[in-house]
Amino acid sequence: MMMKAVNTIRIKKGRVDEILARFKTPKSVHTFEGFILMEVLKKENSPEYDELKICTTWEDRKYFDHWLESRASQKAHGKKEEQKSEENPIIGSQLTTFEVAIQHKPAAQEV
């Protein structure tokens, strides 16, 4: 069953472009089996902090789980060093997952 994962990232006010830049170029997630789509949503009118939602859509939960396990393995092996907390623009993040229960696409246009 199709599913969507949404990672909500809270960012220090005025530093959202630093994080957006990380998503401009496709990375390994785009090569995983079952991956359908990635969308990066920038919250409008957030006075206290900036916020992004990184949304990925997958053909089935098993493909997302495989990708997630791969990421955990990379992090465990120290692929990337974490920035010092005072330099890091990210305040926090939260991952939520959803089953795509209903989906509508545009009506077919008759010629």
C-alpha positions as CSV (number, residue, x, y, z in Angstrom):
1,M,0.0,0.0,0.0
2,M,1.3,3.5,-0.9
3,M,2.7,5.6,1.9
4,K,4.1,9.0,2.6
5,A,6.7,10.0,5.1
6,V,6.9,13.6,6.4
7,N,9.9,14.9,8.2
8,T,9.1,18.3,9.8
9,I,12.2,20.3,10.5
10,R,12.2,23.4,12.7
11,I,14.9,25.9,11.8
12,K,16.3,29.0,13.4
13,K,14.5,32.1,12.0
14,G,16.3,33.4,8.9
15,R,18.4,30.3,8.2
16,V,15.9,28.2,6.2
17,D,17.8,28.7,2.9
18,E,20.8,26.9,4.4
19,I,18.7,23.8,4.9
20,L,16.8,24.2,1.6
21,A,20.1,24.1,-0.3
22,R,20.7,20.6,1.0
23,F,17.7,19.4,-0.9
24,K,18.1,21.2,-4.3
25,T,20.2,18.3,-5.7
26,P,18.7,14.8,-5.7
27,K,20.5,12.4,-3.4
28,S,20.5,8.6,-2.9
29,V,16.8,8.5,-1.8
30,H,15.9,9.1,-5.5
31,T,17.7,5.9,-6.5
32,F,15.9,3.6,-4.0
33,E,13.4,1.0,-5.3
34,G,9.8,2.0,-4.6
35,F,10.6,5.7,-4.3
36,I,7.9,7.8,-6.1
37,L,8.3,11.5,-5.2
38,M,9.9,14.0,-2.9
39,E,8.5,17.4,-2.1
40,V,10.1,20.0,0.1
41,L,7.4,22.3,1.6
42,K,8.4,25.7,3.2
43,K,6.0,26.9,5.8
44,E,4.6,30.4,5.2
45,N,4.2,33.1,7.8
46,S,5.9,31.4,10.8
47,P,6.9,34.2,13.2
48,E,9.0,32.3,15.7
49,Y,11.0,29.9,13.6
50,D,11.2,28.6,10.0
51,E,9.8,25.2,9.1
52,L,10.3,22.7,6.3
53,K,8.4,19.5,5.6
54,I,10.3,16.9,3.6
55,C,7.7,14.6,2.1
56,T,8.6,11.4,0.3
57,T,6.0,9.1,-1.3
58,W,6.7,5.3,-1.6
59,E,5.0,2.5,-3.5
60,D,4.9,0.5,-0.2
61,R,6.0,0.8,3.4
62,K,8.7,-1.9,2.9
63,Y,10.6,0.3,0.5
64,F,10.6,3.2,3.0
65,D,11.7,0.9,5.8
66,H,14.6,-0.3,3.6
67,W,15.7,3.3,2.9
68,L,15.4,4.2,6.6
69,E,17.5,1.2,7.6
70,S,20.1,2.3,5.1
71,R,20.2,5.8,6.5
72,A,20.6,4.5,10.1
73,S,23.5,2.3,8.9
74,Q,25.2,5.3,7.3
75,K,24.9,7.4,10.4
76,A,26.1,4.6,12.6
77,H,29.3,4.4,10.6
78,G,29.9,8.1,10.9
79,K,29.4,9.2,7.3
80,K,28.7,12.8,8.4
81,E,30.0,14.8,11.3
82,E,27.4,16.7,13.2
83,Q,27.7,20.5,13.4
84,K,28.2,22.0,16.8
85,S,24.8,22.8,18.3
86,E,25.3,26.6,18.4
87,E,26.2,26.6,14.7
88,N,23.5,24.2,13.6
89,P,20.4,26.0,12.3
90,I,18.1,23.0,13.0
91,I,16.1,23.4,16.2
92,G,14.5,19.9,15.9
93,S,12.8,17.5,13.6
94,Q,9.9,14.9,13.8
95,L,9.2,12.1,11.4
96,T,5.6,11.0,10.8
97,T,4.3,8.4,8.4
98,F,1.0,8.1,6.6
99,E,-0.8,5.5,4.6
100,V,-2.1,7.0,1.4
101,A,-5.7,6.1,1.9
102,I,-7.3,8.2,-1.0
103,Q,-5.6,10.0,-3.9
104,H,-7.2,12.0,-6.6
105,K,-5.5,13.0,-9.8
106,P,-6.6,15.5,-12.4
107,A,-9.6,14.5,-14.6
108,A,-8.6,13.3,-18.0
109,Q,-9.0,16.1,-20.6
110,E,-11.0,15.1,-23.7
111,V,-9.6,16.2,-27.0
